Amino acid sequence: MSPRLALVLAVLVPCLAAGPAAATRVVHMDTKALVHESSAIVIGQVEGTRAHWNERHTKIVTDVDVRVTQALKGAPGERVTLTQLGGDLDGMRYEVPGSPLFARGEEALLFLWRDTKGRTQVNGLAQGKFDIRRDPATGERLVQRSLPGLAIGDTRSLGPARAGGAAPRIPLDALVGEIQRALAEDGR
């Protein structure tokens, strides 16, 4: 396990194990860190979600089925199932602050990793999910994080967008180019 992933886990696991908390602290990851710490990077479309209880029936988890349309790193296959803590089930809701949200039919660029049980998850919580939308006038595919407070201003640092205005229009091709640059630097 890499030192950065160990740090992210060291911060998040106690928060998750302790139960609900007022806040979750997430270590900022730039594009290079997300690329390096991810076992797969894909562009895909969400085909569905399903919530269920974990093995001990103590927590709700949600599986997200994604049809992969393009693999930028790794060999994930045609479909991938993401598993994350949280969801709605049996009239109960279990939330993990900072977790990405998914909707059937949406398209996204996803940075993925596998936990110790082999389950695929989004890297860096919602930091590793970029929603893809088409510009209605030009058809250009644009990316942005949709979780409040995580909108990015540029593709390299993934630093925050300026407060008070609309999130910048980031072309998908620009982020893919930055991912490819980081992969080339890693020699992958």
Backbone as CSV, one residue per row, in Angstrom:
resi,resn,N_x,N_y,N_z,CA_x,CA_y,CA_z,C_x,C_y,C_z
1,MET,0.855,-1.165,0.000,0.000,0.000,0.000,0.900,1.227,0.000
2,SER,0.540,2.223,-0.793,1.348,3.426,-0.889,1.169,4.280,0.362
3,PRO,2.151,5.138,0.650,2.050,6.004,1.830,0.850,6.950,1.769
4,ARG,0.551,7.494,0.590,-0.571,8.435,0.482,-1.898,7.731,0.749
5,LEU,-2.073,6.524,0.180,-3.294,5.771,0.417,-3.402,5.415,1.895
6,ALA,-2.272,5.046,2.500,-2.275,4.727,3.931,-2.715,5.937,4.749
7,LEU,-2.254,7.139,4.352,-2.654,8.354,5.060,-4.147,8.621,4.915
8,VAL,-4.668,8.482,3.696,-6.099,8.693,3.474,-6.901,7.701,4.309
9,LEU,-6.477,6.435,4.299,-7.192,5.423,5.084,-7.071,5.678,6.580
10,ALA,-5.894,6.133,7.021,-5.703,6.407,8.443,-6.634,7.508,8.926
11,VAL,-6.937,8.447,8.045,-7.848,9.533,8.404,-9.298,9.068,8.331
12,LEU,-9.656,8.311,7.289,-11.051,7.971,7.054,-11.567,6.785,7.856
13,VAL,-10.771,5.737,8.001,-11.262,4.529,8.657,-11.727,4.804,10.088
14,PRO,-10.955,5.527,10.924,-11.480,5.807,12.269,-12.784,6.596,12.236
15,CYS,-12.907,7.507,11.279,-14.151,8.279,11.174,-15.321,7.374,10.844
16,LEU,-15.114,6.428,9.930,-16.192,5.536,9.522,-16.520,4.526,10.612
17,ALA,-15.509,4.031,11.303,-15.725,3.029,12.335,-16.408,3.623,13.567
18,ALA,-16.197,4.904,13.818,-16.740,5.537,15.008,-18.229,5.818,14.889
19,GLY,-18.777,5.702,13.696,-20.192,6.005,13.513,-20.359,7.412,12.977
20,PRO,-21.578,7.926,13.009,-21.825,9.249,12.463,-20.997,10.300,13.180
21,ALA,-20.487,11.243,12.409,-19.694,12.330,12.960,-20.128,13.629,12.309
22,ALA,-19.701,14.724,12.882,-20.082,16.032,12.367,-19.376,16.340,11.058
23,ALA,-18.175,15.781,10.848,-17.432,16.087,9.635,-16.493,14.940,9.293
24,THR,-16.152,14.845,8.014,-15.166,13.893,7.546,-14.027,14.697,6.968
25,ARG,-12.812,14.366,7.335,-11.647,15.070,6.823,-11.069,14.251,5.677
26,VAL,-10.902,14.881,4.527,-10.384,14.218,3.347,-9.104,14.932,2.931
27,VAL,-8.073,14.173,2.630,-6.809,14.727,2.169,-6.947,15.051,0.683
28,HIS,-6.634,16.309,0.305,-6.736,16.731,-1.098,-5.782,15.927,-1.967
29,MET,-6.285,15.487,-3.118,-5.468,14.761,-4.083,-5.529,15.498,-5.418
30,ASP,-4.348,15.790,-5.998,-4.314,16.388,-7.328,-4.405,15.268,-8.369
31,THR,-4.370,15.632,-9.642,-4.526,14.626,-10.699,-3.432,13.566,-10.625
32,LYS,-2.192,13.989,-10.444,-1.089,13.032,-10.388,-1.292,12.038,-9.247
33,ALA,-1.703,12.510,-8.077,-1.935,11.613,-6.936,-3.094,10.659,-7.210
34,LEU,-4.190,11.161,-7.765,-5.323,10.293,-8.084,-4.916,9.214,-9.095
35,VAL,-4.149,9.619,-10.113,-3.701,8.659,-11.124,-2.810,7.604,-10.477
36,HIS,-1.850,8.043,-9.695,-0.884,7.127,-9.079,-1.559,6.164,-8.097
37,GLU,-2.526,6.649,-7.335,-3.170,5.854,-6.285,-4.353,5.018,-6.785
38,SER,-4.684,5.125,-8.057,-5.834,4.390,-8.603,-5.377,3.157,-9.362
39,SER,-6.099,2.054,-9.173,-5.785,0.836,-9.918,-6.441,0.853,-11.299
40,ALA,-7.485,1.663,-11.448,-8.166,1.804,-12.743,-8.747,3.207,-12.838
41,ILE,-8.804,3.715,-14.061,-9.461,4.995,-14.343,-10.337,4.738,-15.552
42,VAL,-11.630,5.029,-15.404,-12.574,4.714,-16.482,-13.528,5.874,-16.745
43,ILE,-14.064,5.854,-17.939,-15.212,6.681,-18.290,-16.340,5.688,-18.505
44,GLY,-17.489,5.953,-17.919,-18.580,5.008,-18.060,-19.927,5.604,-17.736
45,GLN,-20.948,4.789,-17.913,-22.318,5.206,-17.665,-22.911,4.337,-16.558
46,VAL,-23.554,4.994,-15.596,-24.172,4.281,-14.480,-25.420,3.571,-14.985
47,GLU,-25.442,2.249,-14.806,-26.594,1.455,-15.240,-27.601,1.239,-14.123
48,GLY,-27.154,1.362,-12.885,-28.082,1.180,-11.780,-27.358,1.154,-10.446
49,THR,-28.151,1.270,-9.381,-27.624,1.188,-8.019,-28.543,0.285,-7.201
50,ARG,-27.981,-0.372,-6.215,-28.806,-1.184,-5.319,-28.167,-1.188,-3.934
51,ALA,-28.974,-0.839,-2.956,-28.518,-0.818,-1.567,-28.809,-2.167,-0.928
52,HIS,-27.935,-2.576,-0.006,-28.125,-3.828,0.742,-27.348,-3.741,2.046
53,TRP,-27.642,-4.653,2.943,-26.938,-4.705,4.217,-25.590,-5.386,4.037
54,ASN,-24.604,-4.989,4.849,-23.327,-5.700,4.849,-23.534,-7.097,5.443
55,GLU,-22.464,-7.897,5.475,-22.576,-9.288,5.921,-23.118,-9.404,7.347
56,ARG,-22.737,-8.491,8.224,-23.176,-8.564,9.630,-24.477,-7.816,9.883
57,HIS,-25.054,-7.264,8.819,-26.309,-6.525,8.918,-26.188,-5.327,9.879
58,THR,-25.023,-4.658,9.819,-24.776,-3.503,10.683,-24.681,-2.190,9.917
59,LYS,-24.426,-2.263,8.628,-24.293,-1.065,7.812,-24.941,-1.289,6.451
60,ILE,-25.424,-0.202,5.893,-25.964,-0.247,4.538,-24.836,0.090,3.573
61,VAL,-24.718,-0.707,2.522,-23.771,-0.430,1.450,-24.547,-0.355,0.139
62,THR,-23.992,0.367,-0.812,-24.634,0.496,-2.112,-23.684,0.045,-3.202
63,ASP,-24.170,-0.818,-4.070,-23.419,-1.233,-5.254,-23.877,-0.359,-6.420
64,VAL,-22.904,0.104,-7.189,-23.171,0.952,-8.352,-22.620,0.226,-9.568
65,ASP,-23.501,-0.131,-10.505,-23.083,-0.821,-11.729,-22.784,0.204,-12.811
66,VAL,-21.568,0.112,-13.364,-21.110,1.064,-14.380,-20.700,0.298,-15.630
67,ARG,-21.238,0.709,-16.772,-20.806,0.176,-18.068,-19.626,1.015,-18.521
68,VAL,-18.471,0.394,-18.673,-17.243,1.098,-19.037,-17.244,1.365,-20.538
69,THR,-17.085,2.637,-20.902,-17.010,3.001,-22.317,-15.575,3.284,-22.743
70,GLN,-14.708,3.604,-21.759,-13.299,3.852,-22.058,-12.479,3.601,-20.792
71,ALA,-11.419,2.823,-20.927,-10.495,2.596,-19.818,-9.230,3.411,-20.081
72,LEU,-8.889,4.273,-19.137,-7.690,5.097,-19.263,-6.511,4.472,-18.520
73,LYS,-6.809,3.639,-17.534,-5.770,2.926,-16.777,-6.378,1.611,-16.302
74,GLY,-5.576,0.564,-16.326,-6.051,-0.735,-15.868,-6.853,-1.446,-16.942
75,ALA,-7.350,-2.620,-16.567,-8.167,-3.431,-17.469,-9.425,-3.855,-16.722
76,PRO,-10.356,-2.920,-16.519,-11.522,-3.208,-15.688,-12.582,-4.085,-16.336
77,GLY,-12.526,-4.289,-17.626,-13.566,-5.046,-18.317,-14.682,-4.128,-18.790
78,GLU,-15.747,-4.728,-19.328,-16.859,-3.955,-19.884,-17.753,-3.340,-18.818
79,ARG,-17.777,-3.952,-17.643,-18.612,-3.456,-16.547,-17.817,-3.522,-15.262
80,VAL,-18.142,-2.595,-14.375,-17.508,-2.567,-13.062,-18.594,-2.300,-12.030
81,THR,-18.489,-2.944,-10.883,-19.425,-2.675,-9.793,-18.659,-2.016,-8.659
82,LEU,-19.072,-0.809,-8.324,-18.475,-0.069,-7.217,-19.272,-0.383,-5.963
83,THR,-18.602,-0.483,-4.832,-19.283,-0.704,-3.565,-18.864,0.398,-2.615
84,GLN,-19.846,1.074,-2.026,-19.519,2.136,-1.082,-20.460,2.103,0.107
85,LEU,-19.943,2.568,1.238,-20.772,2.671,2.431,-21.884,3.670,2.198
86,GLY,-23.050,3.373,2.749,-24.163,4.309,2.697,-25.241,3.878,1.732
87,GLY,-26.412,4.485,1.929,-27.535,4.214,1.052,-28.852,4.242,1.805
88,ASP,-29.930,4.031,1.079,-31.287,3.988,1.628,-31.818,2.564,1.504
89,LEU,-32.300,2.008,2.636,-32.799,0.645,2.620,-33.715,0.427,3.821
90,ASP,-34.817,-0.245,3.592,-35.741,-0.609,4.668,-36.159,0.600,5.515
91,GLY,-36.358,1.736,4.862,-36.781,2.942,5.573,-35.669,3.606,6.379
92,MET,-34.437,3.166,6.171,-33.300,3.739,6.884,-32.327,4.352,5.890
93,ARG,-31.597,5.363,6.366,-30.594,6.024,5.528,-29.273,6.031,6.286
94,TYR,-28.202,5.630,5.604,-26.861,5.632,6.168,-26.014,6.486,5.241
95,GLU,-25.465,7.596,5.751,-24.694,8.527,4.924,-23.256,8.605,5.380
96,VAL,-22.361,8.748,4.420,-20.959,9.011,4.691,-20.646,10.348,4.023
97,PRO,-20.410,11.396,4.824,-20.122,12.708,4.239,-18.934,12.634,3.275
98,GLY,-19.074,13.293,2.140,-18.004,13.318,1.155,-18.032,12.184,0.157
99,SER,-18.982,11.265,0.308,-19.083,10.158,-0.641,-19.722,10.634,-1.943
100,PRO,-19.303,10.046,-3.064,-19.918,10.431,-4.326,-21.358,9.928,-4.411
101,LEU,-22.168,10.647,-5.151,-23.555,10.262,-5.387,-23.677,9.808,-6.839
102,PHE,-24.546,8.833,-7.065,-24.706,8.272,-8.409,-26.176,8.234,-8.793
103,ALA,-26.444,8.454,-10.081,-27.804,8.372,-10.612,-27.770,7.542,-11.892
104,ARG,-28.775,6.702,-12.035,-28.882,5.863,-13.235,-28.843,6.739,-14.488
105,GLY,-28.041,6.325,-15.462,-27.953,7.023,-16.733,-26.862,8.080,-16.805
106,GLU,-26.329,8.499,-15.676,-25.306,9.535,-15.731,-23.988,8.977,-16.259
107,GLU,-23.198,9.853,-16.865,-21.879,9.500,-17.369,-20.844,10.148,-16.464
108,ALA,-19.757,9.425,-16.179,-18.746,9.962,-15.269,-17.365,9.423,-15.614
109,LEU,-16.354,10.195,-15.232,-14.977,9.750,-15.242,-14.669,9.367,-13.795
110,LEU,-14.164,8.149,-13.580,-13.985,7.619,-12.233,-12.560,7.128,-11.998
111,PHE,-11.970,7.563,-10.894,-10.692,7.049,-10.421,-11.035,5.961,-9.406
112,LEU,-10.547,4.733,-9.622,-10.979,3.591,-8.817,-9.809,2.901,-8.111
113,TRP,-10.113,2.250,-7.008,-9.155,1.418,-6.273,-9.917,0.260,-5.661
114,ARG,-9.186,-0.749,-5.198,-9.803,-1.914,-4.552,-9.408,-1.947,-3.085
115,ASP,-10.399,-2.219,-2.232,-10.114,-2.327,-0.807,-9.550,-3.708,-0.489
116,THR,-9.284,-3.980,0.781,-8.663,-5.248,1.175,-9.548,-6.460,0.893
117,LYS,-10.850,-6.231,0.711,-11.763,-7.334,0.383,-11.969,-7.463,-1.129
118,GLY,-11.248,-6.643,-1.912,-11.342,-6.723,-3.365,-12.482,-5.933,-3.973
119,ARG,-13.191,-5.148,-3.154,-14.311,-4.349,-3.671,-13.775,-3.079,-4.338
120,THR,-14.324,-2.768,-5.499,-13.923,-1.565,-6.223,-14.653,-0.366,-5.637
121,GLN,-13.889,0.707,-5.410,-14.453,1.928,-4.838,-13.889,3.141,-5.555
122,VAL,-14.568,4.272,-5.398,-14.077,5.526,-5.949,-12.955,6.023,-5.043
123,ASN,-11.851,6.402,-5.644,-10.680,6.854,-4.908,-10.895,8.261,-4.347
124,GLY,-10.519,8.466,-3.089,-10.614,9.793,-2.490,-12.037,10.257,-2.252
125,LEU,-12.941,9.302,-2.028,-14.372,9.616,-1.906,-14.810,10.375,-3.150
126,ALA,-15.532,11.477,-3.009,-16.068,12.184,-4.181,-14.994,12.892,-5.001
127,GLN,-13.752,12.949,-4.495,-12.670,13.545,-5.286,-12.413,12.758,-6.561
128,GLY,-12.730,11.471,-6.545,-12.441,10.609,-7.678,-13.578,10.429,-8.653
129,LYS,-14.618,11.266,-8.543,-15.748,11.167,-9.471,-15.964,12.515,-10.154
130,PHE,-15.939,12.499,-11.476,-16.176,13.701,-12.275,-17.377,13.450,-13.171
131,ASP,-18.439,14.207,-12.956,-19.637,14.084,-13.787,-19.342,14.646,-15.168
132,ILE,-19.836,13.966,-16.189,-19.656,14.408,-17.570,-20.990,14.912,-18.086
133,ARG,-20.960,16.126,-18.603,-22.159,16.725,-19.190,-21.793,17.268,-20.571
134,ARG,-22.756,17.329,-21.436,-22.517,17.882,-22.776,-22.969,19.337,-22.828
135,ASP,-22.131,20.160,-23.452,-22.502,21.556,-23.675,-23.657,21.553,-24.670
136,PRO,-24.807,22.157,-24.313,-25.967,22.103,-25.215,-25.726,22.772,-26.569
137,ALA,-24.851,23.773,-26.623,-24.614,24.485,-27.880,-23.612,23.768,-28.775
138,THR,-22.533,23.227,-28.175,-21.450,22.658,-28.977,-21.389,21.135,-28.937
139,GLY,-21.998,20.501,-27.937,-21.911,19.062,-27.775,-20.626,18.611,-27.096
140,GLU,-19.733,19.557,-26.790,-18.475,19.210,-26.125,-18.756,18.597,-24.758
141,ARG,-18.001,17.543,-24.421,-18.152,16.916,-23.107,-17.322,17.693,-22.083
142,LEU,-17.984,18.072,-20.996,-17.363,18.837,-19.921,-17.407,18.026,-18.640
143,VAL,-16.422,18.223,-17.767,-16.385,17.508,-16.491,-16.377,18.495,-15.332
144,GLN,-16.935,18.040,-14.231,-16.906,18.813,-12.995,-17.351,17.890,-11.877
145,ARG,-16.894,18.177,-10.680,-17.395,17.449,-9.513,-18.700,18.104,-9.095
146,SER,-19.674,17.290,-8.730,-20.978,17.857,-8.399,-21.195,18.057,-6.909
147,LEU,-20.386,17.428,-6.070,-20.583,17.577,-4.634,-20.214,18.998,-4.219
148,PRO,-21.079,19.675,-3.469,-20.800,21.058,-3.057,-19.435,21.178,-2.375
149,GLY,-18.694,22.198,-2.797,-17.382,22.456,-2.221,-16.238,21.736,-2.906
150,LEU,-16.531,20.840,-3.858,-15.468,20.089,-4.525,-15.269,20.479,-5.991
151,ALA,-15.966,21.507,-6.466,-15.787,21.938,-7.855,-14.330,22.342,-8.065
152,ILE,-13.785,21.954,-9.220,-12.376,22.236,-9.505,-12.225,23.443,-10.415
153,GLY,-11.032,24.072,-10.317,-10.732,25.223,-11.153,-9.770,24.901,-12.280
154,ASP,-8.983,23.809,-12.117,-8.036,23.421,-13.161,-7.816,21.909,-13.129
155,THR,-7.220,21.390,-14.206,-7.094,19.934,-14.334,-5.837,19.360,-13.698
156,ARG,-4.820,20.155,-13.433,-3.580,19.612,-12.870,-3.646,19.521,-11.349
157,SER,-3.911,20.638,-10.695,-3.920,20.639,-9.224,-5.263,20.174,-8.668
158,LEU,-6.291,20.237,-9.495,-7.667,19.972,-9.065,-8.026,20.868,-7.887
159,GLY,-7.413,22.063,-7.904,-7.706,23.055,-6.870,-9.132,23.541,-6.990
160,PRO,-9.628,24.136,-5.914,-11.038,24.548,-5.899,-11.337,25.673,-6.882
161,ALA,-12.558,25.643,-7.383,-13.050,26.722,-8.240,-13.248,27.952,-7.363
162,ARG,-13.240,29.111,-7.968,-13.466,30.348,-7.220,-14.837,30.340,-6.574
163,ALA,-14.888,30.794,-5.360,-16.155,30.848,-4.634,-17.043,31.941,-5.208
164,GLY,-18.337,31.715,-5.140,-19.295,32.735,-5.520,-19.719,32.746,-6.969
165,GLY,-19.054,32.034,-7.823,-19.437,32.016,-9.226,-19.780,30.616,-9.682
166,ALA,-20.133,30.526,-10.937,-20.422,29.208,-11.511,-19.115,28.429,-11.648
167,ALA,-19.188,27.125,-11.492,-18.003,26.290,-11.642,-17.486,26.410,-13.067
168,PRO,-16.163,26.457,-13.240,-15.597,26.582,-14.591,-15.976,25.414,-15.486
169,ARG,-15.994,25.688,-16.764,-16.259,24.659,-17.763,-14.929,23.985,-18.074
170,ILE,-14.789,22.743,-17.649,-13.551,21.994,-17.852,-13.803,20.936,-18.930
171,PRO,-13.130,21.044,-20.086,-13.322,20.028,-21.128,-12.819,18.658,-20.654
172,LEU,-13.590,17.618,-20.940,-13.178,16.257,-20.611,-11.818,15.964,-21.230
173,ASP,-11.598,16.395,-22.474,-10.324,16.141,-23.148,-9.148,16.734,-22.384
174,ALA,-9.331,17.872,-21.716,-8.253,18.489,-20.936,-7.896,17.615,-19.735
175,LEU,-8.905,17.087,-19.045,-8.630,16.228,-17.899,-8.021,14.899,-18.359
176,VAL,-8.521,14.331,-19.448,-7.949,13.093,-19.986,-6.487,13.329,-20.373
177,GLY,-6.175,14.470,-20.976,-4.792,14.810,-21.334,-3.902,14.879,-20.106
178,GLU,-4.403,15.450,-19.033,-3.637,15.540,-17.785,-3.425,14.146,-17.185
179,ILE,-4.440,13.289,-17.269,-4.309,11.908,-16.789,-3.241,11.183,-17.605
180,GLN,-3.274,11.329,-18.921,-2.286,10.675,-19.783,-0.877,11.179,-19.489
181,ARG,-0.744,12.473,-19.201,0.562,13.043,-18.850,1.080,12.405,-17.552
182,ALA,0.200,12.286,-16.559,0.595,11.674,-15.281,0.952,10.204,-15.466
183,LEU,0.227,9.490,-16.317,0.539,8.086,-16.589,1.909,7.969,-17.270
184,ALA,2.201,8.859,-18.202,3.495,8.840,-18.895,4.633,9.111,-17.908
185,GLU,4.432,10.023,-16.966,5.449,10.311,-15.952,5.689,9.101,-15.065
186,ASP,4.642,8.339,-14.799,4.761,7.124,-13.976,5.329,5.962,-14.791
187,GLY,5.421,6.137,-16.125,5.912,5.062,-16.975,4.914,3.967,-17.217
188,ARG,3.599,4.287,-17.153,2.562,3.268,-17.315,1.872,3.416,-18.637
